[in-house]
Amino acid sequence: MENLGYDIISWVGLTICIGAFFIKDVFWLRLATLIGCSLLFVYYSHIAIPQGVISNLLVLLINAYYLLRFASARRKALSAHKLSASSATVLPAEH
């Protein structure tokens, strides 16, 4: 029964990774790939296949890096937007 759980994890991970090829938005593509590779990493770790562990770990780390960069850029853009909105001056009305 334990192996059935890992088999399900591998099929779900594989389905997510293949489904990611149909995603056009880069954020969701990277997130789906991160989740799928995480599941496959768990599976390959359980069945002790070093090539599967290493390849999925590398893809997982690459996607995590770019998702963190995306989050950082978004945070900077939001803070810059808030700063520009709060520093906007009101011009006096003409009579």
C-alpha positions in Angstrom: 0.0 0.0 0.0 2.9 2.3 0.7 4.2 1.9 -2.8 0.8 2.8 -4.2 1.0 6.2 -2.5 4.3 6.9 -4.1 3.0 5.7 -7.5 0.1 8.1 -7.2 2.6 10.9 -6.3 4.6 10.1 -9.4 1.6 10.1 -11.7 0.3 13.4 -10.3 3.8 15.0 -10.6 4.2 13.7 -14.2 0.7 15.0 -15.1 1.5 18.4 -13.7 4.8 18.6 -15.5 3.3 17.6 -18.8 0.4 19.9 -18.3 2.8 22.8 -17.7 3.7 22.7 -21.4 0.2 24.1 -22.1 0.5 27.0 -19.7 1.3 30.4 -21.4 1.7 32.6 -18.3 5.3 32.3 -17.1 4.5 32.6 -13.4 2.0 29.7 -13.5 4.3 27.7 -15.8 7.1 27.9 -13.3 4.8 27.3 -10.3 3.3 24.2 -11.9 6.8 22.9 -12.9 8.0 23.5 -9.3 5.1 21.5 -7.9 5.4 18.7 -10.4 9.2 18.4 -10.0 8.8 18.4 -6.2 6.5 15.4 -6.4 8.7 13.6 -8.8 11.7 14.4 -6.6 9.9 12.7 -3.7 9.1 9.7 -5.8 12.6 9.3 -7.2 14.1 9.7 -3.8 11.9 6.9 -2.5 12.8 4.5 -5.3 16.5 5.6 -5.1 17.1 6.7 -8.7 19.9 9.2 -8.5 19.4 10.6 -12.1 15.7 11.3 -11.3 16.5 12.9 -8.0 19.3 15.1 -9.4 17.4 16.2 -12.6 14.2 17.0 -10.7 16.1 18.8 -7.9 17.9 21.0 -10.5 14.6 21.9 -12.3 13.0 22.5 -9.0 15.8 24.8 -7.8 15.8 26.7 -11.2 12.1 27.3 -11.0 12.3 28.3 -7.3 15.0 30.8 -8.1 13.0 32.5 -10.9 9.8 32.5 -8.8 11.7 34.3 -6.0 13.1 36.8 -8.6 9.5 37.3 -9.8 8.3 37.9 -6.3 11.1 40.3 -5.5 10.5 42.3 -8.7 6.7 42.4 -8.0 7.4 43.6 -4.4 9.7 46.4 -5.7 7.1 47.4 -8.3 4.4 47.6 -5.7 6.5 49.6 -3.3 7.5 52.0 -6.1 3.9 52.4 -7.1 2.9 53.2 -3.5 5.7 55.6 -3.2 4.8 57.5 -6.3 1.1 57.6 -5.4 1.9 59.0 -2.0 4.3 61.6 -3.2 2.1 62.9 -6.0 1.4 66.6 -5.5 -1.9 68.3 -5.9 -1.8 71.2 -8.2 -3.6 74.3 -7.1 -6.9 74.9 -9.0 -6.9 77.8 -11.6 -9.4 80.6 -11.1 
